[in-house]
Amino acid sequence: MKFKEVYCYNCKKSLGRYNEKYFSDLKMAEIIKANHASHVHEGHQIVIKNITTEATS
Ligand SMILES: [Zn+2]
């Protein structure tokens, strides 16, 4: 499984993981605006990390 993880350097935490299959880069930008705007407003540095996990089934 491939995920895009939204990570905030200032808060030092992951803000959410989104399945790469369903979330394009454009969609990610929309999600950050809609769901994580408070971090952006405070000038936090948000990055999108690509994460791959092993499928377990
Ligand atoms: Zn933050």
N, CA, C, O and the ligand as a Tripos MOL2 file, in Angstrom:
@<TRIPOS>MOLECULE
protein
  229   227    58     0     0
PROTEIN
NO_CHARGES

@<TRIPOS>ATOM
      1 N           0.8470   -1.2010    0.0000 N.3       1 MET1
      2 CA          0.0000    0.0000    0.0000 C.3       1 MET1
      3 C           0.8770    1.2430    0.0000 C.2       1 MET1
      4 O           1.8610    1.3340    0.7350 O.2       1 MET1
      5 N           0.5060    2.1780   -0.8240 N.am      2 LYS2
      6 CA          1.2350    3.4370   -0.8390 C.3       2 LYS2
      7 C           0.3570    4.5470   -0.2800 C.2       2 LYS2
      8 O          -0.8150    4.6910   -0.6260 O.2       2 LYS2
      9 N           0.9810    5.3240    0.6010 N.am      3 PHE3
     10 CA          0.2640    6.4130    1.2220 C.3       3 PHE3
     11 C           0.9940    7.7240    1.0170 C.2       3 PHE3
     12 O           2.2050    7.7590    0.8030 O.2       3 PHE3
     13 N           0.2330    8.7930    1.0850 N.am      4 LYS4
     14 CA          0.8170   10.1180    1.1940 C.3       4 LYS4
     15 C           0.5400   10.5840    2.6150 C.2       4 LYS4
     16 O          -0.6100   10.6740    3.0450 O.2       4 LYS4
     17 N           1.6060   10.8750    3.3240 N.am      5 GLU5
     18 CA          1.4570   11.3190    4.6980 C.3       5 GLU5
     19 C           1.6880   12.8170    4.7750 C.2       5 GLU5
     20 O           2.7040   13.3320    4.3090 O.2       5 GLU5
     21 N           0.7270   13.5050    5.3710 N.am      6 VAL6
     22 CA          0.8820   14.9360    5.6060 C.3       6 VAL6
     23 C           1.5860   15.0980    6.9480 C.2       6 VAL6
     24 O           1.0750   14.6690    7.9820 O.2       6 VAL6
     25 N           2.7640   15.7210    6.9230 N.am      7 TYR7
     26 CA          3.5710   15.8350    8.1320 C.3       7 TYR7
     27 C           3.8940   17.2980    8.4150 C.2       7 TYR7
     28 O           4.2870   18.0430    7.5170 O.2       7 TYR7
     29 N           3.7260   17.7000    9.6660 N.am      8 CYS8
     30 CA          4.0420   19.0670   10.0660 C.3       8 CYS8
     31 C           5.3500   19.0670   10.8670 C.2       8 CYS8
     32 O           5.4320   18.4570   11.9330 O.2       8 CYS8
     33 N           6.3580   19.7490   10.3510 N.am      9 TYR9
     34 CA          7.6560   19.8190   11.0280 C.3       9 TYR9
     35 C           7.5800   20.5750   12.3390 C.2       9 TYR9
     36 O           8.2530   20.2210   13.3070 O.2       9 TYR9
     37 N           6.7630   21.6120   12.3730 N.am     10 ASN10
     38 CA          6.6840   22.4250   13.5850 C.3      10 ASN10
     39 C           6.0170   21.6690   14.7300 C.2      10 ASN10
     40 O           6.4630   21.7490   15.8750 O.2      10 ASN10
     41 N           4.9530   20.9400   14.4210 N.am     11 CYS11
     42 CA          4.2580   20.1450   15.4350 C.3      11 CYS11
     43 C           4.9250   18.7880   15.6260 C.2      11 CYS11
     44 O           4.6110   18.0560   16.5650 O.2      11 CYS11
     45 N           5.8590   18.4580   14.7160 N.am     12 LYS12
     46 CA          6.5530   17.1750   14.7390 C.3      12 LYS12
     47 C           5.5830   16.0030   14.7920 C.2      12 LYS12
     48 O           5.7640   15.0610   15.5630 O.2      12 LYS12
     49 N           4.5570   16.0780   13.9630 N.am     13 LYS13
     50 CA          3.6250   14.9600   13.9250 C.3      13 LYS13
     51 C           2.9720   14.8090   12.5530 C.2      13 LYS13
     52 O           2.9370   15.7310   11.7380 O.2      13 LYS13
     53 N           2.4640   13.6130   12.3450 N.am     14 SER14
     54 CA          1.7170   13.3170   11.1360 C.3      14 SER14
     55 C           0.2970   13.8400   11.2890 C.2      14 SER14
     56 O          -0.3430   13.6380   12.3220 O.2      14 SER14
     57 N          -0.1840   14.5050   10.2640 N.am     15 LEU15
     58 CA         -1.5460   15.0560   10.3250 C.3      15 LEU15
     59 C          -2.5560   14.1340    9.6640 C.2      15 LEU15
     60 O          -3.7650   14.3220    9.7950 O.2      15 LEU15
     61 N          -2.0510   13.1420    8.9570 N.am     16 GLY16
     62 CA         -2.9640   12.2100    8.3240 C.3      16 GLY16
     63 C          -2.2990   11.4490    7.2020 C.2      16 GLY16
     64 O          -1.3180   11.9030    6.6130 O.2      16 GLY16
     65 N          -2.8460   10.2890    6.9170 N.am     17 ARG17
     66 CA         -2.3490    9.4760    5.8100 C.3      17 ARG17
     67 C          -3.4680    9.2630    4.8000 C.2      17 ARG17
     68 O          -4.6180    9.0080    5.1600 O.2      17 ARG17
     69 N          -3.1070    9.3730    3.5480 N.am     18 TYR18
     70 CA         -4.1080    9.2540    2.5020 C.3      18 TYR18
     71 C          -3.6190    8.2680    1.4500 C.2      18 TYR18
     72 O          -2.4720    8.3300    1.0080 O.2      18 TYR18
     73 N          -4.4950    7.3660    1.0610 N.am     19 ASN19
     74 CA         -4.1460    6.3600    0.0670 C.3      19 ASN19
     75 C          -3.8080    7.0220   -1.2620 C.2      19 ASN19
     76 O          -4.5980    7.7820   -1.8220 O.2      19 ASN19
     77 N          -2.6110    6.7100   -1.7480 N.am     20 GLU20
     78 CA         -2.1300    7.3210   -2.9810 C.3      20 GLU20
     79 C          -3.0650    7.0630   -4.1650 C.2      20 GLU20
     80 O          -3.1760    7.8760   -5.0830 O.2      20 GLU20
     81 N          -3.7240    5.9190   -4.1150 N.am     21 LYS21
     82 CA         -4.6500    5.5200   -5.1670 C.3      21 LYS21
     83 C          -5.7630    6.5460   -5.3760 C.2      21 LYS21
     84 O          -6.1820    6.8100   -6.5030 O.2      21 LYS21
     85 N          -6.2310    7.1170   -4.2680 N.am     22 TYR22
     86 CA         -7.4140    7.9600   -4.3350 C.3      22 TYR22
     87 C          -7.1170    9.4480   -4.2160 C.2      22 TYR22
     88 O          -7.9830   10.2820   -4.4780 O.2      22 TYR22
     89 N          -5.8940    9.7790   -3.8220 N.am     23 PHE23
     90 CA         -5.5900   11.1860   -3.5820 C.3      23 PHE23
     91 C          -4.4290   11.6550   -4.4590 C.2      23 PHE23
     92 O          -3.2710   11.3090   -4.2270 O.2      23 PHE23
     93 N          -4.7640   12.4280   -5.4400 N.am     24 SER24
     94 CA         -3.7490   13.0210   -6.3140 C.3      24 SER24
     95 C          -3.0550   14.1660   -5.5750 C.2      24 SER24
     96 O          -3.4760   14.5580   -4.4870 O.2      24 SER24
     97 N          -2.0030   14.6890   -6.1680 N.am     25 ASP25
     98 CA         -1.3100   15.8290   -5.5510 C.3      25 ASP25
     99 C          -2.2350   17.0390   -5.4310 C.2      25 ASP25
    100 O          -2.1790   17.7870   -4.4550 O.2      25 ASP25
    101 N          -3.0770   17.2130   -6.4310 N.am     26 LEU26
    102 CA         -4.0310   18.3230   -6.3970 C.3      26 LEU26
    103 C          -5.0070   18.1500   -5.2420 C.2      26 LEU26
    104 O          -5.3170   19.1020   -4.5250 O.2      26 LEU26
    105 N          -5.4850   16.9230   -5.0730 N.am     27 LYS27
    106 CA         -6.4080   16.5950   -3.9810 C.3      27 LYS27
    107 C          -5.7210   16.8400   -2.6310 C.2      27 LYS27
    108 O          -6.3450   17.3410   -1.6950 O.2      27 LYS27
    109 N          -4.4450   16.4880   -2.5370 N.am     28 MET28
    110 CA         -3.7000   16.7000   -1.3000 C.3      28 MET28
    111 C          -3.6350   18.1810   -0.9530 C.2      28 MET28
    112 O          -3.7750   18.5610    0.2090 O.2      28 MET28
    113 N          -3.4220   19.0120   -1.9670 N.am     29 ALA29
    114 CA         -3.3660   20.4520   -1.7330 C.3      29 ALA29
    115 C          -4.6990   20.9570   -1.2040 C.2      29 ALA29
    116 O          -4.7490   21.8280   -0.3350 O.2      29 ALA29
    117 N          -5.7820   20.3980   -1.7420 N.am     30 GLU30
    118 CA         -7.1200   20.7740   -1.2770 C.3      30 GLU30
    119 C          -7.3430   20.3310    0.1670 C.2      30 GLU30
    120 O          -7.9260   21.0620    0.9670 O.2      30 GLU30
    121 N          -6.8770   19.1380    0.4850 N.am     31 ILE31
    122 CA         -7.0420   18.6080    1.8460 C.3      31 ILE31
    123 C          -6.2750   19.4590    2.8550 C.2      31 ILE31
    124 O          -6.7770   19.7580    3.9390 O.2      31 ILE31
    125 N          -5.0660   19.8410    2.4920 N.am     32 ILE32
    126 CA         -4.2700   20.6680    3.3960 C.3      32 ILE32
    127 C          -4.9710   22.0050    3.6410 C.2      32 ILE32
    128 O          -5.0240   22.4900    4.7710 O.2      32 ILE32
    129 N          -5.5010   22.5860    2.5800 N.am     33 LYS33
    130 CA         -6.2350   23.8490    2.7080 C.3      33 LYS33
    131 C          -7.4740   23.6950    3.5770 C.2      33 LYS33
    132 O          -7.7670   24.5360    4.4270 O.2      33 LYS33
    133 N          -8.2010   22.5920    3.3440 N.am     34 ALA34
    134 CA         -9.4870   22.3960    4.0140 C.3      34 ALA34
    135 C          -9.3290   21.9050    5.4480 C.2      34 ALA34
    136 O         -10.0310   22.3740    6.3430 O.2      34 ALA34
    137 N          -8.4060   20.9570    5.6760 N.am     35 ASN35
    138 CA         -8.3290   20.2770    6.9730 C.3      35 ASN35
    139 C          -7.1820   20.7420    7.8610 C.2      35 ASN35
    140 O          -7.2610   20.6200    9.0830 O.2      35 ASN35
    141 N          -6.1360   21.2640    7.2730 N.am     36 HIS36
    142 CA         -4.9400   21.5790    8.0560 C.3      36 HIS36
    143 C          -4.5520   23.0510    7.9480 C.2      36 HIS36
    144 O          -3.3920   23.4200    8.1350 O.2      36 HIS36
    145 N          -5.5500   23.8840    7.6400 N.am     37 ALA37
    146 CA         -5.2910   25.3040    7.3970 C.3      37 ALA37
    147 C          -4.7030   26.0080    8.6210 C.2      37 ALA37
    148 O          -3.9500   26.9730    8.4880 O.2      37 ALA37
    149 N          -5.0530   25.5160    9.8170 N.am     38 SER38
    150 CA         -4.5610   26.1790   11.0290 C.3      38 SER38
    151 C          -3.0350   26.1490   11.0940 C.2      38 SER38
    152 O          -2.4070   27.1050   11.5480 O.2      38 SER38
    153 N          -2.4450   25.0440   10.6360 N.am     39 HIS39
    154 CA         -0.9850   24.9440   10.6070 C.3      39 HIS39
    155 C          -0.4020   25.9320    9.6020 C.2      39 HIS39
    156 O           0.5890   26.6100    9.8760 O.2      39 HIS39
    157 N          -1.0310   25.9980    8.4430 N.am     40 VAL40
    158 CA         -0.5650   26.9040    7.3860 C.3      40 VAL40
    159 C          -0.6230   28.3440    7.8730 C.2      40 VAL40
    160 O           0.3070   29.1200    7.6540 O.2      40 VAL40
    161 N          -1.7270   28.6960    8.5400 N.am     41 HIS41
    162 CA         -1.9060   30.0610    9.0290 C.3      41 HIS41
    163 C          -0.8360   30.4460   10.0420 C.2      41 HIS41
    164 O          -0.4280   31.6050   10.1220 O.2      41 HIS41
    165 N          -0.3870   29.4620   10.8120 N.am     42 GLU42
    166 CA          0.6400   29.7440   11.8150 C.3      42 GLU42
    167 C           2.0440   29.6690   11.2430 C.2      42 GLU42
    168 O           3.0340   29.8010   11.9620 O.2      42 GLU42
    169 N           2.1120   29.4550    9.9340 N.am     43 GLY43
    170 CA          3.4040   29.4440    9.2620 C.3      43 GLY43
    171 C           4.1690   28.1540    9.4280 C.2      43 GLY43
    172 O           5.3850   28.1190    9.2400 O.2      43 GLY43
    173 N           3.4640   27.0880    9.7790 N.am     44 HIS44
    174 CA          4.1280   25.8000    9.9460 C.3      44 HIS44
    175 C           4.5410   25.2210    8.6000 C.2      44 HIS44
    176 O           3.9180   25.4670    7.5670 O.2      44 HIS44
    177 N           5.6100   24.4480    8.6550 N.am     45 GLN45
    178 CA          6.1160   23.8220    7.4390 C.3      45 GLN45
    179 C           5.5050   22.4390    7.2750 C.2      45 GLN45
    180 O           5.8000   21.5200    8.0390 O.2      45 GLN45
    181 N           4.6590   22.3080    6.2810 N.am     46 ILE46
    182 CA          3.9750   21.0400    6.0170 C.3      46 ILE46
    183 C           4.5490   20.4030    4.7550 C.2      46 ILE46
    184 O           4.7120   21.0540    3.7230 O.2      46 ILE46
    185 N           4.8490   19.1160    4.8680 N.am     47 VAL47
    186 CA          5.3370   18.3860    3.6990 C.3      47 VAL47
    187 C           4.4770   17.1500    3.4860 C.2      47 VAL47
    188 O           3.8000   16.6770    4.3980 O.2      47 VAL47
    189 N           4.5180   16.6450    2.2750 N.am     48 ILE48
    190 CA          3.8450   15.3870    1.9680 C.3      48 ILE48
    191 C           4.9120   14.3320    1.7370 C.2      48 ILE48
    192 O           5.7440   14.4490    0.8370 O.2      48 ILE48
    193 N           4.8700   13.2920    2.5760 N.am     49 LYS49
    194 CA          5.8310   12.2020    2.4590 C.3      49 LYS49
    195 C           5.1600   11.0260    1.7830 C.2      49 LYS49
    196 O           3.9910   10.7370    2.0400 O.2      49 LYS49
    197 N           5.8910   10.3540    0.9280 N.am     50 ASN50
    198 CA          5.3800    9.1260    0.3230 C.3      50 ASN50
    199 C           5.8110    7.9410    1.1670 C.2      50 ASN50
    200 O           6.9980    7.7590    1.4400 O.2      50 ASN50
    201 N           4.8440    7.1420    1.5740 N.am     51 ILE51
    202 CA          5.1010    6.0070    2.4540 C.3      51 ILE51
    203 C           4.5910    4.7240    1.8040 C.2      51 ILE51
    204 O           3.4900    4.6830    1.2540 O.2      51 ILE51
    205 N           5.3990    3.7000    1.8770 N.am     52 THR52
    206 CA          4.9750    2.3990    1.3650 C.3      52 THR52
    207 C           4.9330    1.4050    2.5230 C.2      52 THR52
    208 O           5.9020    1.2760    3.2720 O.2      52 THR52
    209 N           3.8090    0.7040    2.6660 N.am     53 THR53
    210 CA          3.7110   -0.3110    3.7030 C.3      53 THR53
    211 C           3.4440   -1.6630    3.0530 C.2      53 THR53
    212 O           2.8810   -1.7480    1.9610 O.2      53 THR53
    213 N           3.8590   -2.7080    3.7440 N.am     54 GLU54
    214 CA          3.6240   -4.0540    3.2370 C.3      54 GLU54
    215 C           2.1500   -4.3970    3.3720 C.2      54 GLU54
    216 O           1.5320   -4.1300    4.4030 O.2      54 GLU54
    217 N           1.6040   -4.9790    2.3470 N.am     55 ALA55
    218 CA          0.2360   -5.5030    2.4480 C.3      55 ALA55
    219 C           0.2700   -6.7650    3.2970 C.2      55 ALA55
    220 O           1.1510   -7.6060    3.1170 O.2      55 ALA55
    221 N          -0.6710   -6.9080    4.2130 N.am     56 THR56
    222 CA         -0.6130   -8.0110    5.1640 C.3      56 THR56
    223 C          -1.5760   -9.1430    4.8320 C.2      56 THR56
    224 O          -1.5560  -10.1690    5.5110 O.2      56 THR56
    225 N          -2.3940   -8.9980    3.8390 N.am     57 SER57
    226 CA         -3.3350  -10.0710    3.5740 C.3      57 SER57
    227 C          -3.1650  -10.6680    2.1800 C.2      57 SER57
    228 O          -3.8940  -11.5890    1.8100 O.2      57 SER57
    229 ZN          1.7070   22.3540   12.7850 Zn       58 ZN58
@<TRIPOS>BOND
     1     1     2 1
     2     2     3 1
     3     3     4 2
     4     3     5 am
     5     5     6 1
     6     6     7 1
     7     7     8 2
     8     7     9 am
     9     9    10 1
    10    10    11 1
    11    11    12 2
    12    11    13 am
    13    13    14 1
    14    14    15 1
    15    15    16 2
    16    15    17 am
    17    17    18 1
    18    18    19 1
    19    19    20 2
    20    19    21 am
    21    21    22 1
    22    22    23 1
    23    23    24 2
    24    23    25 am
    25    25    26 1
    26    26    27 1
    27    27    28 2
    28    27    29 am
    29    29    30 1
    30    30    31 1
    31    31    32 2
    32    31    33 am
    33    33    34 1
    34    34    35 1
    35    35    36 2
    36    35    37 am
    37    37    38 1
    38    38    39 1
    39    39    40 2
    40    39    41 am
    41    41    42 1
    42    42    43 1
    43    43    44 2
    44    43    45 am
    45    45    46 1
    46    46    47 1
    47    47    48 2
    48    47    49 am
    49    49    50 1
    50    50    51 1
    51    51    52 2
    52    51    53 am
    53    53    54 1
    54    54    55 1
    55    55    56 2
    56    55    57 am
    57    57    58 1
    58    58    59 1
    59    59    60 2
    60    59    61 am
    61    61    62 1
    62    62    63 1
    63    63    64 2
    64    63    65 am
    65    65    66 1
    66    66    67 1
    67    67    68 2
    68    67    69 am
    69    69    70 1
    70    70    71 1
    71    71    72 2
    72    71    73 am
    73    73    74 1
    74    74    75 1
    75    75    76 2
    76    75    77 am
    77    77    78 1
    78    78    79 1
    79    79    80 2
    80    79    81 am
    81    81    82 1
    82    82    83 1
    83    83    84 2
    84    83    85 am
    85    85    86 1
    86    86    87 1
    87    87    88 2
    88    87    89 am
    89    89    90 1
    90    90    91 1
    91    91    92 2
    92    91    93 am
    93    93    94 1
    94    94    95 1
    95    95    96 2
    96    95    97 am
    97    97    98 1
    98    98    99 1
    99    99   100 2
   100    99   101 am
   101   101   102 1
   102   102   103 1
   103   103   104 2
   104   103   105 am
   105   105   106 1
   106   106   107 1
   107   107   108 2
   108   107   109 am
   109   109   110 1
   110   110   111 1
   111   111   112 2
   112   111   113 am
   113   113   114 1
   114   114   115 1
   115   115   116 2
   116   115   117 am
   117   117   118 1
   118   118   119 1
   119   119   120 2
   120   119   121 am
   121   121   122 1
   122   122   123 1
   123   123   124 2
   124   123   125 am
   125   125   126 1
   126   126   127 1
   127   127   128 2
   128   127   129 am
   129   129   130 1
   130   130   131 1
   131   131   132 2
   132   131   133 am
   133   133   134 1
   134   134   135 1
   135   135   136 2
   136   135   137 am
   137   137   138 1
   138   138   139 1
   139   139   140 2
   140   139   141 am
   141   141   142 1
   142   142   143 1
   143   143   144 2
   144   143   145 am
   145   145   146 1
   146   146   147 1
   147   147   148 2
   148   147   149 am
   149   149   150 1
   150   150   151 1
   151   151   152 2
   152   151   153 am
   153   153   154 1
   154   154   155 1
   155   155   156 2
   156   155   157 am
   157   157   158 1
   158   158   159 1
   159   159   160 2
   160   159   161 am
   161   161   162 1
   162   162   163 1
   163   163   164 2
   164   163   165 am
   165   165   166 1
   166   166   167 1
   167   167   168 2
   168   167   169 am
   169   169   170 1
   170   170   171 1
   171   171   172 2
   172   171   173 am
   173   173   174 1
   174   174   175 1
   175   175   176 2
   176   175   177 am
   177   177   178 1
   178   178   179 1
   179   179   180 2
   180   179   181 am
   181   181   182 1
   182   182   183 1
   183   183   184 2
   184   183   185 am
   185   185   186 1
   186   186   187 1
   187   187   188 2
   188   187   189 am
   189   189   190 1
   190   190   191 1
   191   191   192 2
   192   191   193 am
   193   193   194 1
   194   194   195 1
   195   195   196 2
   196   195   197 am
   197   197   198 1
   198   198   199 1
   199   199   200 2
   200   199   201 am
   201   201   202 1
   202   202   203 1
   203   203   204 2
   204   203   205 am
   205   205   206 1
   206   206   207 1
   207   207   208 2
   208   207   209 am
   209   209   210 1
   210   210   211 1
   211   211   212 2
   212   211   213 am
   213   213   214 1
   214   214   215 1
   215   215   216 2
   216   215   217 am
   217   217   218 1
   218   218   219 1
   219   219   220 2
   220   219   221 am
   221   221   222 1
   222   222   223 1
   223   223   224 2
   224   223   225 am
   225   225   226 1
   226   226   227 1
   227   227   228 2
@<TRIPOS>SUBSTRUCTURE
     1 MET1         2 RESIDUE 1 A MET
     2 LYS2         6 RESIDUE 1 A LYS
     3 PHE3        10 RESIDUE 1 A PHE
     4 LYS4        14 RESIDUE 1 A LYS
     5 GLU5        18 RESIDUE 1 A GLU
     6 VAL6        22 RESIDUE 1 A VAL
     7 TYR7        26 RESIDUE 1 A TYR
     8 CYS8        30 RESIDUE 1 A CYS
     9 TYR9        34 RESIDUE 1 A TYR
    10 ASN10       38 RESIDUE 1 A ASN
    11 CYS11       42 RESIDUE 1 A CYS
    12 LYS12       46 RESIDUE 1 A LYS
    13 LYS13       50 RESIDUE 1 A LYS
    14 SER14       54 RESIDUE 1 A SER
    15 LEU15       58 RESIDUE 1 A LEU
    16 GLY16       62 RESIDUE 1 A GLY
    17 ARG17       66 RESIDUE 1 A ARG
    18 TYR18       70 RESIDUE 1 A TYR
    19 ASN19       74 RESIDUE 1 A ASN
    20 GLU20       78 RESIDUE 1 A GLU
    21 LYS21       82 RESIDUE 1 A LYS
    22 TYR22       86 RESIDUE 1 A TYR
    23 PHE23       90 RESIDUE 1 A PHE
    24 SER24       94 RESIDUE 1 A SER
    25 ASP25       98 RESIDUE 1 A ASP
    26 LEU26      102 RESIDUE 1 A LEU
    27 LYS27      106 RESIDUE 1 A LYS
    28 MET28      110 RESIDUE 1 A MET
    29 ALA29      114 RESIDUE 1 A ALA
    30 GLU30      118 RESIDUE 1 A GLU
    31 ILE31      122 RESIDUE 1 A ILE
    32 ILE32      126 RESIDUE 1 A ILE
    33 LYS33      130 RESIDUE 1 A LYS
    34 ALA34      134 RESIDUE 1 A ALA
    35 ASN35      138 RESIDUE 1 A ASN
    36 HIS36      142 RESIDUE 1 A HIS
    37 ALA37      146 RESIDUE 1 A ALA
    38 SER38      150 RESIDUE 1 A SER
    39 HIS39      154 RESIDUE 1 A HIS
    40 VAL40      158 RESIDUE 1 A VAL
    41 HIS41      162 RESIDUE 1 A HIS
    42 GLU42      166 RESIDUE 1 A GLU
    43 GLY43      170 RESIDUE 1 A GLY
    44 HIS44      174 RESIDUE 1 A HIS
    45 GLN45      178 RESIDUE 1 A GLN
    46 ILE46      182 RESIDUE 1 A ILE
    47 VAL47      186 RESIDUE 1 A VAL
    48 ILE48      190 RESIDUE 1 A ILE
    49 LYS49      194 RESIDUE 1 A LYS
    50 ASN50      198 RESIDUE 1 A ASN
    51 ILE51      202 RESIDUE 1 A ILE
    52 THR52      206 RESIDUE 1 A THR
    53 THR53      210 RESIDUE 1 A THR
    54 GLU54      214 RESIDUE 1 A GLU
    55 ALA55      218 RESIDUE 1 A ALA
    56 THR56      222 RESIDUE 1 A THR
    57 SER57      226 RESIDUE 1 A SER
    58 ZN58       229 GROUP 0 **** ****
